[in-house]
Amino acid sequence: MALAISSFLSYLIPFVFVLGLLIFVHELGHFLFAKLTGIRVERFSLGFPPRLFGKKIGDTDYCISALPFGGYVKMSGMIDESMDKNSIKGEPWEFMSKPVWMRVLVITAGPAFNVLLAIAIFAASAFMVGVAEPVGPVVGGVFENMPAKAIGIQEGDVILSVDSKPVKSWDDLVAIVHAAPERAVPIEWERAGQKLSATVTPTLDKVQNIGLIGIEPKTEMVKPGVFKAIGLGFTSGWNLTKMVGRSFALLFTGKVSVREGLAGPLRIAQMAGDSAKSGVGNLLMFAAFLSLNLGLLNILPIPVLDGGHLVFLAIEGVIRRPLSVKVKLVVQQVGMALLLALMLFVIVNDFSHIF
């Protein structure tokens, strides 16, 4: 029994830490920009309604709510997750009393803070731990069930050429292999002074749309300076953004099934727990990955999400008047119903994957 409880907590605690951090940072973005633009914040909630407990300080009720899959900042004069339709009175501190550009800043601040958190973690990791840089075209590891393993490439081998093109660095190797998905190409390598060769067919990575043969480089850790670390943080964030964008595209076009492409709270908890077992650094990197995903997901034009509010603002900017409270309320209610249905689906899907 004690072992089961300990195992449960080893997944629950990292999950709560990661999810709490991401939600807090997201809502902090909305909160700070609301304050900067003179909008009154009535509630800062971790979790969706109904409210469980909290404390009111000044005009703001800081609380924990029942549904732990998100959070929200309730601003005066805004139709949001709280479904409060009586809060728009035309007061100067209300959300709807501010110019459209101010409201856009407030809405985008949440996703932007999530993206910035990911970049900050990537940059801090680069600065404190260092960056793994390849040591020439030397193989540092070979993955199971991949083309390189099948043709006999081993750790320590030096790749000499691929597709009849000489390889002088790991970047050369990557560029050639990535450009040849599902195409048989000759490859030559050296082991203990002996030259070996074969034909390899890189598999297609659907997410990145590149060829892979299943090897990783031998690396050495190099610590960059502060400014280079910040640059690496932005580079990592941009590369991950492109990968997430391709993943969304594959999901929405049906090339990757929803059952395989969506992970819910149980699988996220499992990944958080596994990351924590590998060390705090890995847990923080997982948090960065999840934070960037959360930021990008939230700007999708879906009701209840920040992207849905941005659609309202875009329509208002075009027609020169806000949509009616009734329309906004109906859209938010439909969006909340769809969100709850999606939560139920991903939880059931998680159970099928894990158990």
C-alpha positions in Angstrom: 0.0 0.0 0.0 2.8 2.4 1.0 4.6 1.6 -2.3 1.5 2.3 -4.3 1.0 5.7 -2.6 4.6 6.6 -3.1 4.4 5.7 -6.8 1.2 7.7 -7.2 2.8 10.8 -5.5 5.9 10.5 -7.7 3.6 11.3 -10.7 1.1 13.5 -9.0 3.6 16.0 -7.5 5.5 16.7 -10.7 2.2 17.0 -12.6 0.8 19.5 -10.2 4.0 21.5 -10.2 4.2 21.7 -14.0 0.5 22.4 -14.6 0.4 24.9 -11.8 3.5 26.7 -13.1 2.1 26.9 -16.6 -1.4 28.1 -15.6 0.0 30.6 -13.2 2.4 32.1 -15.7 -0.3 32.2 -18.4 -2.8 34.0 -16.1 -0.1 36.3 -14.8 0.3 37.6 -18.3 -3.3 38.5 -18.5 -3.3 39.9 -15.0 -0.3 42.2 -15.4 -1.4 43.6 -18.7 -5.0 44.2 -17.4 -3.5 46.2 -14.6 -1.2 48.1 -16.9 -4.1 49.1 -19.1 -6.3 50.1 -16.2 -8.7 47.1 -16.3 -10.1 46.0 -13.0 -9.4 42.3 -12.3 -12.2 40.7 -10.2 -10.8 37.2 -10.0 -7.5 35.4 -10.5 -8.4 31.7 -10.7 -6.3 28.6 -11.0 -8.9 26.1 -12.5 -12.2 26.7 -14.1 -15.5 27.4 -12.2 -17.1 26.6 -9.8 -14.9 28.4 -7.2 -13.7 26.2 -4.3 -11.8 28.6 -2.0 -9.6 31.7 -2.0 -9.0 35.2 -0.6 -10.0 38.6 -1.8 -7.3 41.3 -1.7 -8.4 44.7 -2.9 -10.7 44.3 -6.0 -9.4 40.8 -6.8 -10.5 37.4 -5.6 -7.5 35.1 -5.8 -8.9 31.5 -5.7 -8.7 27.9 -6.6 -11.6 26.5 -8.8 -12.9 23.0 -9.3 -11.8 22.0 -12.8 -8.0 21.8 -12.7 -7.4 21.9 -16.4 -6.8 25.6 -16.8 -7.4 28.9 -15.2 -8.7 32.4 -15.9 -8.5 36.1 -15.0 -12.0 37.6 -14.6 -11.9 41.2 -15.8 -14.7 43.7 -15.2 -16.9 44.0 -18.3 -15.9 40.8 -20.1 -17.8 37.8 -21.1 -15.5 34.9 -20.3 -15.4 31.5 -18.6 -17.4 32.8 -15.6 -20.4 33.4 -18.0 -21.2 36.6 -16.1 -23.5 38.6 -18.4 -24.3 41.4 -15.9 -20.8 42.8 -15.5 -20.8 45.2 -18.5 -21.9 48.6 -17.2 -19.8 51.0 -19.3 -17.4 51.9 -16.4 -14.0 53.2 -17.5 -12.2 50.3 -15.7 -14.1 47.7 -17.7 -12.5 45.5 -20.4 -15.1 46.6 -23.0 -14.4 50.3 -22.3 -10.8 50.0 -23.5 -9.7 50.4 -27.1 -9.5 47.3 -29.2 -5.6 47.4 -29.4 -5.4 47.4 -25.5 -7.8 44.4 -25.3 -5.7 42.6 -27.9 -2.6 43.1 -25.8 -4.3 41.8 -22.6 -5.6 38.7 -24.4 -2.3 37.9 -26.2 -0.3 38.4 -23.0 -1.2 35.0 -21.6 0.0 32.9 -24.5 3.0 35.2 -24.9 4.0 34.6 -21.3 3.9 30.9 -21.8 6.1 31.2 -24.9 8.5 33.4 -23.0 8.7 31.0 -20.1 9.7 28.2 -22.5 12.4 30.4 -24.0 13.6 31.4 -20.6 14.0 27.8 -19.5 15.8 26.9 -22.7 18.2 29.8 -22.3 18.8 29.1 -18.6 19.5 25.5 -19.3 22.0 26.4 -22.1 23.7 28.9 -19.8 23.9 26.8 -16.6 24.3 23.3 -18.0 25.8 24.0 -21.4 25.0 22.9 -25.0 25.8 19.5 -26.4 27.8 20.1 -29.6 28.6 17.3 -32.1 32.2 16.0 -32.2 32.5 15.8 -36.0 30.4 13.2 -37.9 30.9 10.6 -35.1 28.0 8.3 -34.1 27.2 8.6 -30.4 24.2 6.3 -30.3 22.1 4.1 -32.6 18.3 3.7 -32.1 16.6 0.3 -32.2 14.3 -0.6 -35.1 15.8 2.1 -37.3 17.6 1.9 -40.7 21.1 2.6 -39.3 20.8 -0.3 -36.8 19.6 -2.6 -39.6 22.7 -2.0 -41.8 25.1 -2.4 -38.9 26.2 1.1 -37.9 27.6 1.2 -34.4 28.4 3.8 -31.7 31.9 5.3 -32.5 31.6 4.9 -36.2 32.7 7.9 -38.3 30.3 8.7 -41.2 32.3 9.5 -44.4 29.7 10.0 -47.0 25.9 9.8 -47.7 24.3 9.7 -51.1 27.8 10.0 -52.6 28.3 13.3 -50.9 31.3 13.8 -48.5 30.4 14.4 -44.9 32.8 16.7 -43.0 30.6 17.5 -40.0 27.4 16.4 -38.3 25.5 19.3 -40.0 26.5 17.9 -43.4 25.2 14.5 -42.4 21.9 15.9 -41.1 21.3 18.0 -44.2 21.8 15.0 -46.6 19.7 12.5 -44.6 16.9 14.9 -43.9 16.6 15.6 -47.6 16.3 11.9 -48.6 13.2 10.5 -46.8 12.1 7.0 -48.2 14.9 7.1 -50.8 17.6 4.4 -50.9 21.0 6.1 -50.7 24.6 4.8 -50.4 26.3 5.4 -47.1 30.0 4.9 -46.2 31.5 4.9 -42.7 34.8 4.0 -41.0 35.3 1.8 -37.9 38.8 1.2 -36.4 40.5 2.2 -39.7 38.3 0.0 -41.8 35.9 1.4 -44.4 32.4 0.0 -44.5 29.5 0.7 -46.9 25.8 -0.1 -47.4 22.6 1.3 -48.8 20.2 2.9 -46.3 16.6 4.2 -46.7 15.8 7.0 -44.3 12.3 6.7 -42.7 9.9 9.6 -43.1 9.3 11.7 -39.9 5.8 12.9 -40.7 5.9 15.7 -38.1 9.0 17.3 -39.4 8.7 16.0 -43.0 12.3 14.8 -43.0 14.3 11.6 -43.4 15.8 9.9 -40.4 18.1 6.9 -40.1 18.2 6.6 -36.3 21.6 7.8 -35.1 22.6 10.6 -32.7 26.0 12.4 -32.5 28.8 12.0 -30.1 28.8 15.3 -28.2 30.7 17.4 -25.8 29.2 20.1 -23.5 30.1 23.7 -24.2 28.9 26.5 -22.0 27.9 29.7 -24.0 27.9 33.2 -22.7 24.7 35.0 -21.5 23.8 36.6 -24.8 24.5 33.5 -26.8 22.4 31.4 -24.3 19.5 33.8 -24.8 19.9 33.5 -28.5 19.9 29.7 -28.2 16.7 30.0 -26.1 14.9 31.8 -28.9 16.3 29.4 -31.5 15.1 26.4 -29.5 11.7 28.1 -29.0 11.4 28.8 -32.7 12.4 25.2 -33.7 9.9 23.8 -31.3 7.2 26.2 -32.5 7.7 24.9 -36.1 7.4 21.3 -34.9 4.3 22.0 -32.9 2.8 23.8 -35.9 3.4 20.8 -38.1 1.9 18.5 -35.4 -1.3 20.6 -35.3 -1.4 20.5 -39.1 -1.1 16.7 -39.2 -3.8 16.5 -36.5 -6.3 18.8 -38.2 -5.8 17.2 -41.6 -6.3 13.7 -40.2 -2.8 12.4 -41.1 -2.3 11.7 -37.4 -5.3 10.3 -35.5 -6.8 12.3 -32.6 -6.4 9.3 -30.4 -2.6 9.3 -31.0 -2.1 13.0 -31.3 -3.8 14.2 -28.1 -2.5 13.7 -24.6 -4.7 14.4 -21.6 -4.0 14.9 -17.9 -3.1 11.3 -17.2 -0.5 10.9 -19.9 0.9 14.4 -19.1 1.2 13.3 -15.5 2.9 10.1 -16.6 5.4 12.1 -18.7 5.9 14.7 -15.9 6.7 11.9 -13.5 9.1 10.1 -15.8 10.8 13.4 -16.5 11.1 14.1 -12.8 12.7 10.7 -12.2 15.5 11.8 -14.7 16.2 15.0 -12.7 14.8 18.5 -12.0 16.5 19.7 -15.2 14.5 17.2 -17.4 11.3 18.1 -15.6 11.9 21.8 -16.3 12.6 21.1 -20.0 9.4 19.1 -20.1 7.6 22.1 -18.5 9.1 24.4 -21.2 7.9 22.0 -24.0 4.4 21.9 -22.5 4.4 25.7 -21.8 5.1 26.5 -25.5 2.4 24.0 -26.5 -0.1 25.7 -24.2 0.8 29.1 -25.5 0.3 28.1 -29.1 -2.8 26.1 -28.4 -4.4 29.1 -26.7 -4.2 31.3 -29.7 -6.2 28.9 -31.9 -9.6 30.5 -32.8 -11.6 28.3 -30.5 -14.3 29.7 -28.1 -13.3 30.0 -24.5 -9.6 30.0 -25.5 -7.7 33.3 -25.9 -7.9 32.8 -29.7 -11.7 32.9 -29.5 -11.6 36.2 -27.7 -9.2 37.5 -30.4 -11.8 36.5 -33.0 -14.4 38.6 -31.2 -12.0 41.6 -31.2 -11.2 41.1 -34.9 -14.9 41.1 -35.8 -15.4 44.2 -33.7 -12.5 45.9 -35.5 -14.1 45.1 -38.9 -17.8 46.0 -38.1 -16.8 48.9 -35.8 -19.0 47.7 -33.0 -18.8 44.9 -30.4 -20.9 41.7 -30.8 -23.9 41.5 -28.6 -23.6 40.1 -25.1 -26.2 37.4 -26.0 -24.0 36.2 -29.0 -20.8 36.2 -26.9 -22.6 34.3 -24.1 -23.9 31.6 -26.4 -20.5 31.2 -28.1 -18.8 30.9 -24.7 -21.3 28.3 -23.5 -20.9 26.3 -26.7 -17.2 26.5 -26.3 -17.2 25.5 -22.7 -19.4 22.5 -23.6 -17.0 21.5 -26.3 -14.0 21.9 -24.0 -15.6 19.7 -21.3 -16.4 17.1 -24.0 -12.8 17.2 -25.2 -11.6 16.8 -21.6 -13.7 13.7 -21.1 -12.5 12.3 -24.4 -8.8 12.8 -23.6 -9.2 11.3 -20.1 -10.9 8.2 -21.6 -8.2 8.1 -24.3 -5.5 8.3 -21.6 -6.9 5.3 -19.8 -6.9 3.3 -23.0 -3.2 4.2 -23.6 -2.0 3.7 -20.1 -4.0 0.7 -18.9 
